[in-house]
Amino acid sequence: MSIPPAESRYESLTVDDEGFVQLRWPAGAKITGPSAKDAFDEVNRICAGTRRPMLVDMATTKSVAREARSVFGEPCAASRIALLGRSPVDRVIANFTLGVSQVPCPTRFFTDRDKALAFLREGPHDGTV
Amino acid sequence: MTEPFDDKRLDELVDLIVQLASGNLSARLAPSPARDSVDAVITGINLLAEELDLMYQNLEHRVAERTAALDQARRDMERLALNDGLTGLANRTLLADRIGQAIARAERGERPPCVLLLDLDEFKNINDGLGHGAGDRVLVEVAHRLSSVVRNTDTVARLGGDEFAILMPGTTEEGALRIAQRALAELQKPFELGDRAVWAGASIGVCFGQRGQTADLLLRDADTAMYAAKARGRGNVQVFRAEMHHAARERLQVASELGVAVAQGQLRLHYQPIVELATGTIVAVEAMVRWMHPQRGLLLPVDFIPVAEDSGHIVELGHWVLQTAIGQLSNWRETVPESFQVHVNLAPVEVRWPGLDEFISTTLQQHAVAPNRLALEVSETGLMTGDIAGLDALQTLRRLGVSVEIDDFGTGYSSISYLRRLPIDTVKIDQSLISEFATDGDQTAFVGAMFRLIDSLGLRTVAEGVETATQMEQLLALGCRYGQGIFFGEPRPAGDMTQVLSARPIPARST
């Protein structure tokens, strides 16, 4: 797959101490179908067959294309997803993502990081640190 | 944060909504870096507009797809309603419509249309003998051949069964007759069905339209002309003339009267001698049916046999001929030698009749006549339809000892090598080949070669239509052994023939 342009590529993708996947989009990112696919492929790769909760930091994301929202609806290694934003715009974008696609695992939008992490901890996961 | 009521983004948002409401679903408004609630509303409206645009496009696409499917279904329905399912040709409805259009154009000054009506001569034999599958393949091929001879402006139609029509708008009489002859020639060629060839042949009626005429009348008159072509021996083209209506009514009358002709004893048999050319000895007679009609006098076979074949009276009539001829041969027991034969013509439909062999066997026994004294004559075209049931029946009769003869050889399209595969003993050469002896030396040489080939197959040859002593001598020189024709004697009633046979000693036939 071709590599998406910088303005739409995810900023970082890591697994934290709790075994949660942390996906961060850069400020002003325009998430396209290929960039969403690129990010989810990487999520699946680093999970290496295990299922892990995932925190997606999408604060200040400029736009999420319809094709990208469809990618978010495809099954992946995430066992739960917390979408973290700050503004009412993030909330609208996040809820359109949740509304358009039938998400394959429990997914919710948060503006508070702690509440988001608490939601991720509620569910079981088989990932290890 | 900007005060909502002073915010110019709200005005821009109203403009966006107006644009969207006017149908411009691609209109969008970029949210500001503030990313506040107003920007959230802008983002939400942008996203809703995107969804709406997509749904609208999907809907448009589906409407286009459904419209195309409906158009296709309508075209399919029209095709089914107006075309023949087997051949794809126009059907009667479409033909009538196009005739109507052509007549309407004639009203505006164009030349009136012409209709050719074609009926296959041997289709029933093919269909009955080889099955509907074979019949259908012949019909499809007929459609191809007819389509290949017409102009782009003509319409070829199948009216049903083995009946076809060609509409020629704005044609001349010469042009129409040229197409009719080409169609006739195409349909006289053999039809290949796997490893078998069959012959269908056709009779064609032609009718030139007149201003003010209806499609129904034009078709009816073309049909009348087609029946006139059938009555003239089939395989020909007839142009409609008003007096043909009289002939058509007469055919109906004949069909009706034939039903009682046998029962009321109106049929007669006349006998024509078949002579050994070298000695002049009468070795056989051919029985020829006549109808002593109470009002119209003595009718020849051409006047009623085609009607009998079409009306189904032919089997009953054929039984009467067989019984009478065999009975007459029995009556001549004291007059003719034991090898003397009577020849009887069989129509193709009689050959296929399931009880034919049993009927003949019983009749021969009733009259104490040996089977080898009966010779059955079957027309070349009758045999060439490739009718398996008919060939089996003839084979059975040959095993009984009855002779089988192919009649009118040279009028159809059978090859001499094909004769080897037929269950026959004798080949009767058509008189059309003999009549050209005097004027055509090549024809004489050709017929001579034919005699030698037939002889090499172990078959006997009888020449029909011998009219002069010169012809007889030529035939003898060419190796033909038997002849028949007015030179040796006209067909005559049994009483007269008895006198002829009694007047001269009859040597035994040498074969």
Interface residues (C-beta under 8 A of the other chain):
Chain A: T60 R66 R86 S87 P88 V89 D90 R91 V92 I93 F96 V100
Chain B: P31 R35 D36 S37 D39 A40 V41 T43 G44 L47 E50 E51 L54
